[in-house]
Amino acid sequence: MEIVIDKNSGYCFGVEFAIQMAEDEMQEVEELYCLGDIVHNSMEVKRLYEKGLRIIDHAQLKDLHDCKVLIRAHGEPPETYQIALQNNIELIDASCPVVLKLQNRVKHAYDSTVQQNGQIVIYGQQGHAEVIGIAGQTRDEAIIVTTEEDLVKIDFSRPVTLFSQTTKSTKGFYHIKSLIEERIQAAQGTIEEFDANDSICRQVSNREPHLLKFAKEYDVIVFVSGKKSSNGKALYSVCLKENPQSYFVENETELETSWFKNAGSVGICGATSTPMWLMQQVADRIKEISLQEA
């Protein structure tokens, strides 16, 4: 059986940068706090916990003083930086540069639209860490839309400025954009007052067309991702659409022998939050299964 790991899968730059910063810092200290899971992958979180990385939430942050706290790639709202100043917390800021740039764009757009009675709309997952950080630039006044049903939150007679969570689907963003345009026209609003900003990370979005091709090339696809990863869910759906013999696993223990019966080839791929070492473990286990079945 041919078993191939997709060389284009695995960490995006932002996640890789944050993990490297955490590991560098933990060489100097026994324990390092991290605000939220550093990556949406429980296996990697466990590995880093064993090295001294301690995950905390925002409620716990308020009780910390005189320590170091890592900000992960997803970024944080302004409130987090204010708490750090008040509590003498040194922030190790590993926010992804793409996310930071988006936060700045949203902040400038919000400052402008306030004067025009406009609305900031973010196409993203409600409650996602990145979206919380982006919405924080608007004093949490931004309207979050995930599905077509969420569009009822928008007043289409007023100016609309649209942005996207960096890891959302490009196709999904342009679908939402076209729906907003239709509803502005139906409400007899001014289409010139609609400003749509494609703020999706190209390192992430370029994986979709690649996976469409990759999923076709193998009899079976095993997609490796943490269950919390919205990027993982989106990319897995791309594989499944192209190849019905696609399976989602968090680690090698979830593999089922029946998936590989009569399979001549297996392709292994993953999310931007999936470490390469984990995909290798999955590949090693599939190899064991194929030898047992031989």
matplotlib code that plots the C-alpha trace (Angstrom):
import matplotlib.pyplot as plt

x = [0.0, 1.3, 1.0, 1.7, 1.7, 0.7, 3.8, 1.6, -0.4, 0.5, 1.2, 0.6, 3.3, 1.3, 0.9, 4.5, 5.7, 3.6, 4.8, 8.4, 8.1, 6.5, 9.3, 12.0, 10.5, 10.1, 13.8, 14.2, 11.2, 9.7, 6.1, 4.7, 1.0, -0.8, -4.2, -6.3, -5.2, -2.0, -3.4, -6.7, -5.0, -5.2, -2.2, 0.0, -1.4, -0.6, 3.0, 3.6, 2.0, 4.6, 7.2, 5.6, 2.9, -0.1, -3.4, -5.4, -8.7, -9.5, -11.1, -7.8, -5.8, -7.4, -6.1, -2.5, 0.2, 3.9, 4.3, 4.6, 1.7, 1.8, -0.7, -1.3, -1.5, -5.3, -4.6, -6.4, -8.8, -7.6, -9.0, -6.3, -3.5, -5.1, -5.4, -1.7, -0.7, -2.7, -1.4, 2.2, 2.0, 4.7, 3.0, 4.9, 2.9, 2.8, -0.2, 0.0, 1.1, -1.8, -4.3, -2.6, -2.9, -6.6, -7.2, -5.7, -7.8, -11.0, -10.1, -9.5, -12.7, -14.7, -13.4, -14.5, -17.9, -19.0, -19.2, -21.3, -23.7, -22.2, -21.8, -18.8, -19.7, -17.4, -17.8, -16.6, -17.3, -19.1, -16.9, -13.8, -10.7, -9.6, -13.1, -13.2, -10.0, -11.2, -14.6, -12.7, -11.4, -15.0, -15.8, -17.7, -20.2, -19.3, -22.0, -20.8, -22.3, -21.6, -24.6, -27.2, -29.6, -27.3, -27.8, -31.0, -28.8, -27.7, -29.6, -29.2, -30.3, -27.1, -23.5, -21.9, -18.2, -17.5, -14.4, -13.6, -11.9, -8.6, -9.2, -12.7, -13.5, -13.0, -16.1, -18.1, -16.9, -17.9, -21.3, -22.0, -20.8, -23.2, -26.1, -25.4, -25.3, -28.7, -30.2, -28.9, -30.5, -33.7, -33.8, -33.1, -29.8, -26.8, -24.5, -21.6, -21.8, -20.9, -17.2, -16.2, -12.7, -11.4, -9.2, -8.7, -5.1, -3.9, -1.6, -4.8, -7.1, -4.6, -4.9, -8.4, -7.6, -4.5, -6.6, -9.2, -6.4, -4.7, -8.0, -8.5, -5.0, -5.6, -8.1, -8.5, -7.9, -7.2, -7.6, -5.9, -7.2, -8.3, -12.0, -12.0, -10.4, -12.8, -10.1, -9.9, -13.7, -13.7, -10.7, -12.0, -15.3, -13.2, -11.7, -15.0, -16.6, -14.0, -13.4, -16.2, -13.6, -12.3, -12.1, -11.5, -9.3, -7.8, -5.0, -3.9, -6.0, -9.2, -8.2, -10.4, -9.0, -12.1, -11.3, -8.2, -9.6, -8.8, -7.1, -4.0, -3.1, -3.8, -3.3, -2.8, -3.4, -4.4, -5.4, -3.2, -3.2, -2.1, 1.6, 3.6, 4.7, 1.1, 0.4, 3.6, 2.2, -1.0, 1.0, 3.0, -0.2, -1.7, 1.5, 1.1, -2.5, -1.6, 1.1, -1.3, -3.8, -1.3]
y = [0.0, 3.5, 5.9, 9.6, 12.6, 15.8, 18.0, 21.2, 20.3, 21.1, 24.3, 27.7, 30.3, 31.9, 28.7, 27.6, 31.0, 30.9, 27.4, 28.3, 31.3, 29.2, 26.5, 29.2, 30.9, 27.6, 27.0, 29.9, 29.2, 26.0, 27.2, 29.5, 30.6, 30.7, 32.4, 29.7, 26.6, 27.6, 25.5, 23.7, 20.3, 18.4, 16.2, 19.2, 20.9, 17.8, 17.7, 21.4, 20.9, 18.3, 21.0, 23.5, 25.3, 26.0, 27.0, 29.7, 31.5, 35.2, 34.9, 33.4, 36.1, 38.8, 37.1, 36.8, 39.3, 39.8, 36.9, 36.1, 35.2, 34.0, 35.4, 32.8, 33.3, 34.1, 37.5, 39.3, 42.2, 45.5, 44.5, 41.8, 44.3, 46.6, 43.8, 43.0, 46.6, 46.8, 43.5, 43.9, 40.9, 40.6, 39.5, 37.2, 38.3, 35.6, 37.0, 36.1, 39.1, 38.5, 38.7, 41.8, 43.5, 42.6, 44.0, 47.3, 47.4, 46.7, 49.4, 52.1, 51.0, 51.2, 54.6, 55.8, 54.1, 55.4, 58.9, 57.6, 55.5, 52.4, 48.8, 46.5, 42.9, 40.0, 36.7, 34.3, 31.8, 33.3, 32.8, 31.9, 33.4, 35.3, 36.7, 37.9, 39.7, 41.3, 42.3, 43.9, 46.5, 47.7, 47.8, 44.5, 46.4, 44.3, 42.0, 38.4, 36.4, 32.7, 31.6, 33.2, 33.2, 35.6, 38.3, 39.4, 41.2, 43.7, 47.0, 47.0, 50.7, 51.7, 51.5, 48.1, 47.2, 43.5, 41.6, 37.9, 35.8, 34.9, 31.1, 31.1, 29.6, 32.0, 30.5, 31.1, 34.7, 35.6, 33.9, 36.1, 39.1, 38.5, 37.9, 41.2, 43.0, 41.6, 42.6, 46.1, 46.5, 45.0, 47.4, 50.2, 51.0, 52.4, 49.7, 52.2, 52.3, 48.6, 47.9, 44.2, 43.3, 39.8, 39.4, 35.6, 34.4, 33.2, 30.6, 29.0, 29.6, 28.2, 24.8, 24.3, 24.0, 21.9, 19.5, 19.1, 17.8, 15.7, 14.0, 12.7, 11.1, 8.4, 5.7, 6.7, 10.1, 10.4, 13.9, 14.6, 17.5, 18.6, 18.5, 22.2, 23.4, 25.4, 25.3, 21.6, 21.1, 23.3, 21.6, 18.1, 19.0, 19.8, 16.4, 14.6, 16.4, 15.2, 11.8, 10.0, 7.6, 10.5, 10.1, 12.6, 11.5, 13.3, 10.8, 7.3, 5.5, 6.5, 4.6, 1.7, -1.3, -1.5, 1.8, 0.4, -2.9, -3.1, 0.3, 0.6, 4.1, 6.4, 10.1, 11.8, 15.5, 17.9, 21.4, 24.5, 23.4, 19.8, 19.1, 17.1, 14.6, 13.7, 13.0, 10.8, 8.8, 8.2, 7.1, 4.7, 3.2, 2.8, 1.0, -1.4, -2.1, -2.8, -5.3, -7.1, -7.4, -8.6]
z = [0.0, -0.9, 2.1, 1.4, 3.7, 2.1, 2.2, 2.0, 5.2, 8.7, 10.6, 8.9, 9.6, 12.5, 14.5, 13.9, 15.0, 18.3, 19.2, 18.5, 20.8, 23.5, 23.3, 23.3, 26.4, 28.2, 28.0, 30.4, 32.8, 34.3, 33.6, 31.0, 31.0, 27.7, 27.2, 25.6, 23.7, 21.8, 18.9, 18.3, 18.6, 21.9, 21.1, 20.6, 23.7, 25.7, 24.4, 25.3, 28.7, 29.5, 28.6, 31.1, 29.1, 31.3, 29.6, 31.3, 30.4, 30.6, 34.1, 35.4, 33.7, 35.9, 39.0, 37.8, 38.7, 38.0, 35.5, 31.8, 29.6, 26.0, 23.5, 20.8, 17.0, 17.2, 18.7, 21.6, 22.1, 23.6, 27.0, 27.4, 27.0, 29.5, 32.1, 31.5, 32.2, 35.4, 36.7, 35.7, 33.4, 30.7, 27.5, 25.0, 22.0, 19.4, 17.5, 13.8, 11.7, 9.3, 12.2, 13.7, 10.3, 10.1, 13.6, 12.6, 9.4, 11.4, 14.0, 11.3, 9.5, 12.8, 13.6, 10.2, 10.1, 13.5, 12.0, 9.1, 11.2, 9.5, 10.6, 10.8, 9.8, 10.3, 8.5, 11.1, 13.8, 16.8, 19.9, 18.0, 19.6, 16.5, 16.0, 19.6, 19.1, 15.9, 17.4, 20.3, 17.9, 17.5, 21.2, 20.5, 18.3, 15.2, 13.7, 13.5, 10.6, 10.1, 8.0, 5.7, 8.6, 10.5, 7.9, 9.7, 12.2, 9.6, 8.7, 5.0, 4.7, 6.5, 5.3, 5.7, 5.9, 5.6, 6.8, 7.2, 9.8, 8.3, 8.2, 6.7, 3.3, 0.3, -1.4, 1.8, 2.0, -1.5, -1.1, 1.9, 0.0, -2.8, -0.5, 1.3, -2.1, -3.0, 0.3, 0.1, -3.3, -2.1, 0.8, -1.6, 0.1, -1.6, -3.0, -3.1, 0.7, 0.9, 1.4, 1.2, 2.3, 1.5, 4.6, 4.3, 4.7, 1.4, 3.0, 4.4, 1.4, -1.1, 0.7, -0.6, -4.3, -3.4, -1.3, -4.1, -6.3, -3.4, -2.5, -6.1, -6.2, -3.5, -2.8, 0.8, 2.5, 6.2, 7.5, 10.8, 12.9, 16.4, 16.8, 17.9, 14.7, 12.4, 9.7, 10.1, 9.6, 6.6, 4.9, 5.7, 4.0, 0.9, 0.9, 1.6, -1.3, -3.7, -2.2, -0.3, 1.2, 3.4, 7.1, 10.0, 12.9, 15.8, 16.2, 15.2, 17.8, 15.9, 12.7, 11.6, 9.8, 7.5, 5.9, 4.2, 2.8, -0.9, -0.8, -3.0, -1.8, 1.2, 1.4, 4.8, 5.2, 8.0, 9.1, 9.7, 13.4, 12.7, 13.6, 11.1, 13.8, 14.4, 10.7, 10.7, 13.7, 11.7, 8.7, 10.8, 12.2, 8.8, 7.7, 10.6, 9.6, 6.0, 7.1, 9.4, 6.6, 4.1]

ax = plt.figure().add_subplot(projection="3d")
ax.plot(x, y, z, "-o")
ax.set_aspect("equal")
plt.show()
